[in-house]
Amino acid sequence: KVMLGKAASSFTVYPNPVEGSIMNLQLVNQNAGRYTLRMLNAEGRTVLTQTIDHSGGSSARPIALPGHVANGQYRVEVMGSNEANRTVIPVVVNNK
């Protein structure tokens, strides 16, 4: 299947569920700039904050999870310079 034109911009976390201490954030057709990633647990507490400088376009960034991140369900929020443009991605951590 061939699609012409610009693909929609998006953020994706993979693998999901996350197994191990690394998750990847894929940026697809995003503008250049500084993005903030926050990972929140089920209680809404921030367990990880990271700033990403993106040169524009599409790329994937490995994100190291802190050792205190337990198995469970989380929300990953990705925000650009305008906090009104926020993407929320449900993520499961399953470190058997």
N, C-alpha and C positions, 0 to 999 in steps of 0.2 A: 504494500500500500504506500503510495507516495502522496505527501501533502505539500502543497505549495503555500508560500506565505509564512509569516512569522507565527511560531508556536506561542501559545499562551505562557505567561510567566507563572512560575510556581516554586514552591519549596517542598522537598520530600526528605524524610528521614528513613534510612535503610541501614542494616536490615531491621525490620520491625516484625516480630519482637527482637530487641537487641540482646545478643548473647555475647558476653565478654565485656571488656572495658572500653570499647570503641564503638561509636555510632557515627554515621556519615550524614552530613547535611548536603543535599544536592540543591543547587540554585540553578533554575532554568530560566533563561532570558530575563535576567534581573539587571536593573540599572547599576552602574558603578556607584559605589558609596560604602558607607559604614553601616553594618547591620549588627543588631544586638540579639543574641540568642539567650533565652532563659528557659530552664527546665524546672517545672514545678511538680511537687508530689501531690497526692490525692487530697491532702489538707490545704493545699495552696501555698505551701512554703517553697521558697526558691532553693534548689539544691545545686544549681549550676548557672553561672552567668558567663558569657563569653562574647567578645567583640570580634567581628569578622570584617576585614577590609576586602571588598570585592571589586575587581577591576572591570566588571561588566560582563554580560553574556551568561554562559553556562559553565558551571564547575562544581566539583564536589569537595567538601572539606571534612577531614576526620575530626571528630570531637571526642576527646578523652573524658570518660566519666569518672568522677571522684570515687574513691574506694568506699565511701559511706552510702552510695546509692544502692538501695535494697531492691529485691524483686518487687514488681508491682506496676501499677499504671501511673503514667506521668503525662503532663502536657508540655510540649515544647512550643514556645512562643518565639517567633522571629519578627523583629521590628526594624524598619528602615529609619531614616532620619526623622520621618514623620510618624510618630507613635500611633496615629490613627490608622495607618496601614500596617496592621498586625495580622500575622497568620498563625493559627493555632493548630498543632499537629498532635493527635493522641499517639502516645508511644508506650509500649510494654517492655519492661526490662525483665529478662528471664535468665539469670545466671545460675543455672542448675546447681 
